[in-house]
Amino acid sequence: MAGLAFARTLRDEAKNTWRTSDPAGLDVSAIEYLDARCLELAREDGLDRRTGVTWPDGTAIALLVTLEVPLSMTAEQAFEQIGRARGPGAARAGDTSIMRFCRALDEAGALDAVEIAVPGDHARMAQLLALREEVPASVNRRIGRAKQDVDGRIEKTAGDIIVPFEHLEELLSRCDREFAGRHLDAAVWGHVSDGNVHPNVLARSFAEVESGRAAILEVGRAAIALGGSPLAEHGVGRNRIKQQQLEDLYGREGIEDMRAVKRALDPRWTLAPGVLFPPA
């Protein structure tokens, strides 16, 4: 995937900057990922019209990149550096992080299509971030409507999965296979710079909820095989799928060890009963 290759380039550049403290290096603090279905949902809900954030038809993925720049930088300085990024001698004396970033975009064939929020343009920044924040809300609205109109058992069916970055493309391909093989409508977004993604099934029936659960479990097991975890940042709670993923990760023996600690510290199972695993 070209988008993931670009994300890999930015990660490598950022790690080099942190190692060398190069003042003109790329200090990328976050890269967010939205797949094609996420962009379709955003467009279906009119987010592009409301925010003025646009993308070409057929876009396969979108990346939202946060580039750290000096606190003293003004919008005028940023625009001037963007304008010089393609100029003669741009890679020589006077190089800046913004110029390097723009050249990386240009080499990836994305500079002319990119949307940029320069320092101080808080409104544009909020519009770009709204694209990322609106997608989960779009999914939840559709799940809520299906629950109300189709079957009260329909519920959110999603994963919180992380792998080493070098295995991320393989994980995303596994998501595609599991969902397509079950004819499920799904959207995937996440914190791609961390290798953490959130596959979500847009279930239209309870049968699709059950099928989606099976798909999420298989993707989680694939993550474990790749050296990652099916449980990244949002905890386990009383969610049955996540409790199964906890067992997939640590095994039955690992769960029994956790139960033993729980029994020793809370023999009456008074605190948060049913969280992580049901009482024995």
N, C-alpha and C positions, 0 to 999 in steps of 0.2 A: 504494500500500500504506500503510495507516494506521500500521503499525509503523515503516516507513521515514520517514514524515512526522514521527513523534515523534522518531526518531533525528536527523533534520535539525534539528528545534527544539533539541534538546539540544546538538548541535554548534555551532549559531549562538550559543546562550546561553553556551557555554563559551568560544568565541572572543571574545565580548564581555567576559567576565569576565577573560580573560588580557590583553585590551587595556586595560581600565580599572582592573584590580586591585580591583574591587568586592568587599569582604569578604563580602557577602551574595549574591554571584553564584554561578551554577552552575559549579563546577569539575569537569567530567566528564572523567575520564582515559581511560576505555575503554568501548566498547559492543560486546558480543559478540552474534552473531546465530545463531539456530537455526531452520531451517525446519520445516514440519509433519512431514516424514518423519523428521527428527532426533528430534522429540518422540515420534513413534510408536515408534521404535527404543528410546528410553529407557524408555517405558512397557512395551514388549514384554519388556525385560530387567529389569523390576521396580525401576528406579531410583527412581520416585516413591514406592514403598512403603518402600524402604530408607532414603531420605533425608527423607521427609515433605514434599518439594517437589512441589506439585501444580499443575495447570493445567486449565482448562476443556476439555471435549471439543470438538473442532473448532477448537482454537487453530491459527491459520495460521503465526504466527511467535512466537518468544520472544526478548526482548532482556535481556541481563545487563549492567546499567549500574553502573559504578564511580564514585561521587560522592566527591570529596575533601572532608573536613570538618576543622576544627581538631583538632590532636592532643589538646587538653585536653578535648574533648567526651566526655561520659559517655553510657551507654545511657539513663539517666533523662532527661537533657537532650534526647536525640534523640527519645524517645517523647513528651515534653512538646511539642516543636515539631511533631511529626507530628499530635498532637491539636489543635494550634492552627491548622493549615494551612487548615482549612475554616471557622474561626471568623470572627466579624465583625471587620473591620478587619485581616484577615490580611495584606493587601498593603501595609500602611502602616508606621508606626514599629515597630521591633523585628523587621523581616523577617529571615529567615535563609535560607541556601542550602537547607536541608532543607525548609523551608516552601515555597520556590519550586519545588523539585523535586516535592513532593507536589501542589501546585496544577497543575503541568504534567501530572502523571499524571491528576489529576482531570479536567482539560479534555480529555484524550485518552480518558476513560472507562475508565481502567485502575486507578485507585487502589484500588478495593475488591478487585481480583484480584491485586494485586502482592504479592510475597514480599520482605521487607526484612530485611537483616542490619544491625543497628545497631552502632556502635562497641563493641568488646569482645566481641561475640558471635562468637567465632572458629569455633565449631561450626557455626552457621548459615551463616556465610560459606563454610566448607568444603563444606557440603551443596549450596549454590547453585553453587559452582564445579565440583563433581563432575558436575553436569548437563552442563556444557560439555565437561569432560574425558572423560566416559564415552562420548559419542557417537562419536568416532573409534575408540575401543576396540570399540564395538558393531559398527561397520562392518568393522573388521579381523577380528573373530571370524567374521563371516558369510563374508567372503572366504576366510578360512582353512578353514572347513568345506567350502565349495564346492570349493576346491582339492583338499582331501583326498577328498571323497566323489564329486565329479562329474568334474573334469578337472584334472589337474596343471598345466595351462597357465594356469589362471585366476590372475589377480594383481590387485593394487591398481591401480585405474584412476581417477585423480584429477587435479584441477587446483589451481593456486595462482595466482589471477588477481586483478589489481588494476586499478581504474579511478578516475578522479576521482569524488568522492562524488556529484556531481550526475548522473552517468550510471549509478549503481549499480542503480537500479530497472530501467533498460533492460537491463543485463547480466543481472540475475536473471531477467527475462522471457525473455531469449535462452536461458539455461540450461533453463528450463522447456520451451521449444519444442524445443530440440535433444534433450532426453531423452524427452519425451513423443512426439515424432515417430518415435523409434526404439523406443518401448515399453520403455524402460529404467527400472529401479528406481534412484532416485538420492536422495541427501541432500546438502544444502548448508548449510555453516556457515562462520563466519569472523569477522573483525575488522571489523565493519561501519563503525565510526567511521573506519577507514582506507580504506574501499572495497575491502577485501581479503577474498575469499571462497574457500572450498575445496569445489568440487563433487566429489562422490564417487559413482561408479557401483557398485551392489551387483550385480555380474555373477553370473548363475546358469549361465552356459555360456561357453565360449571365444568363441563367436560374439558374445556380449554384451560381452566384453572388447574385441574388435575394433571393434564398433559404438560402444562407450563411448569408445575412443580417438579415433574420428572426431568424436564429439560434443565432446569436450574440445578438440580442435584447432579446431573451428569456433567454440566459445565464446572461445577464446584469440584467434582472428583478429578476432572482434567486439570484444574488449577493445582490441586495437591500434587499430582504427578509431575507438574512442571516446576515444582519447588515453591509454590505459592500457598494461598489459603482461601477457602470459600467464605471466610469471615474477616472482613477488613477493618471497617471503622464504625459500624453502627450497632454492634453488640448482637446478642442472641435473644434475650428476653424469653417470652413464652411461645415464640414462633416455632411451629412444629418442624418446618423445613430447616430452619437454622439450627434447631436442636439436633436434627439428623446430620446436618453438616458438621456440627461439633463432634459427633461420634465418628463421622467419616474422617475427620482430621486427626483425632487422638485415639480412636479405637475404643472398643467396649471396655478394655482394661483401664484406659485413661479416664473414661467417664466414672468408672467405679472408684478410682483413686480420688476424683473430685467429690464423689458422694461421701467417701470416708472422711474427708476434711470437713465437709458440711455437717455430717453427723457429730463429729467431735466438737465443733464450734457452736452448732445450733441443733441440738438433738431433737427438739420439738418441731423443727422446720418452720419456725415462726417468721423468720426474715425472708421476704421475697419468695414465698413458696411457689414452686413451679418455674422459677427463672433458671435458665441454663439447662435444667433437666427436671422432669417431674419427680415428686417424692417417691422413694422406693416403696 
